[in-house]
Amino acid sequence: MLCGRTLFVIVLAMALMVVSSASGEAINGYTATASPPAVKPSTLTSYTIELTNTSPSRSADRAKIGIPVGFIVSAASVHASTGASAACVPSTWVADPLLIAEGKINLKSPPGGPDGRLCPGGTLTVDFSATSPAGDLSDEWKTELLRGDEDVFVLDGPQPAVRVDGTAPVVTITSYPDGLTNVPSGSFEFSANESASFECKLDVAPFVACNSPIDYKNLADGSHTFTVRATDGAGNIGQATYTWKISTGGPTVAIMQKPADPTKSRSASFSFAASGPATFQCSLDNSAFAVCPLPRVYTDLADGRHRFVVRGIDALGNLGPDAVYAWTIDATPPQTTLAAKPPARTTATSARLTFSASEPATFQCRLDGRSFLRCSSPKKYAGLARGPHRFAVRAIDAAGNVDSTPSLSKWTVGRRVPRVVAGSALIAPAAGARVTRPPLLRWRMVPGARYYNVQLYRAGRKVLTTWPTRPSLQVKAQWRLNGQVHRFEPGTYRWYVWPGYGQPSARRYGSLLGTSTFVVGPATRRP
């Protein structure tokens, strides 16, 4: 049997052990979070997992994230990075040594020094994409934070959970208006069989966030449909609807069938429906209202604007509001006018034609017997073959009337005049001429050329390139090339000229017209 002294020693020793444990080195810990917490089955989703180092002094250099069973992580999408904290700098973590192995995402701090580790207070953010399994399940991203191979940090709290949920919530509308009421409002209560957010809408309005109960005021007569939908954490959506009718006056009429606006038809057929049992009265172009059948058909109508009105009358004689539809009848085709067109004979293998219509319209064009195709003014053609060509254009108005007499243009493309032979076209200054001031460069005009490229060299170095549209160029005393200023200075200059065809942006040049030189000397002073 222990004596009192012995019992005291044992108690004292246990107390010293507790104190020693409490005053020893702090446990290296971390917290882990993940989002989203729930996803649908077989869905590719972006995930973010954050590991925060809560150790007071110890840095981590490795991390592992266990992949739940059935999830497939895209290795190419994995990106892991830390922010700056304590002695650590922002860094991007790399694979350790295989990025995905043994059912885990394996990461380590970048090589080259300790600055890229996860310091105390720092957070490692891991972003990646993964495809969830096909069936419902609940699991965890089993995280690990380490220093080296054996220094394991202790997780403070649970592992981040993830739930695969493919079942939509069941929504129940528990309170609603009577199916037929004369109260121009509606109040609804609803609930779901699981935690969810709600959105509501009335009739064709868009969904908006809502809570139960929800009230709608000042509603119009007629049928209304209330819809509520619930979205759970995985994004599954369930909904419920309720339809009821408000009638505080005469029936409301909706026009269901009507002619197009505009239309080329001189007849019109209308069908319509009321919000309740009713007879109908119709009026066309301000004529007196009269009882009308369903559908109401009109024939032999004139061109111009027309206005149809229908209203409903219930069994008590209550008159509902007018339903109105206006439309335009246009049975007259537009007239097409061709303005600019090629000359009857030309050597150009391109063509530009402009046209218009007697009223707003679209156009269809046809070249050389091909099918009519939609086009717009101006219509351009390039690469035309030599020989005769025939162009037709017709207008189609908004009502669909087609000009039955398209506007035509005929022309013939002849053989092009040969280009000037290189070396034969430079006129002034004469080769080797001596000048004391910036000269006017001139050369022969080339048929068909829309611009020219002139290049000027001094001492074998290009100092000017430009694209005049006329066969001459006045050299200036100062100019820029590629951001550098050049001045007209003494020396020997060589110049080249090429003809350009088509749009300047195409840079389509012909053969070199020629090259020549001139010499710039100092101005001669008079005695």
GIWOSUL-V23591 format. One record per helix or strand of 3 or more residues. SS is the DSSP state (a for helix, b for strand). FROM is the first residue (numbers start at 1). TO is the last residue. If there is no record, write none. Layout:
ss->SS from->FROM to->TO
ss->SS from->FROM to->TO
//
This chain:
ss->a from->4 to->23
ss->b from->29 to->35
ss->b from->44 to->53
ss->b from->62 to->66
ss->a from->75 to->77
ss->b from->79 to->82
ss->b from->94 to->101
ss->b from->104 to->108
ss->a from->114 to->116
ss->b from->123 to->131
ss->b from->137 to->147
ss->b from->160 to->164
ss->b from->171 to->175
ss->b from->186 to->192
ss->b from->197 to->202
ss->b from->208 to->210
ss->b from->214 to->216
ss->b from->222 to->231
ss->b from->237 to->246
ss->b from->253 to->257
ss->b from->268 to->274
ss->b from->279 to->284
ss->b from->296 to->298
ss->b from->304 to->313
ss->b from->323 to->329
ss->b from->336 to->338
ss->b from->351 to->353
ss->b from->355 to->357
ss->b from->361 to->367
ss->b from->373 to->375
ss->b from->379 to->381
ss->b from->387 to->397
ss->b from->407 to->413
ss->b from->426 to->428
ss->b from->433 to->435
ss->b from->440 to->443
ss->b from->451 to->458
ss->b from->461 to->466
ss->b from->472 to->474
ss->b from->478 to->481
ss->b from->484 to->487
ss->b from->491 to->501
ss->a from->504 to->506
ss->b from->508 to->520
//
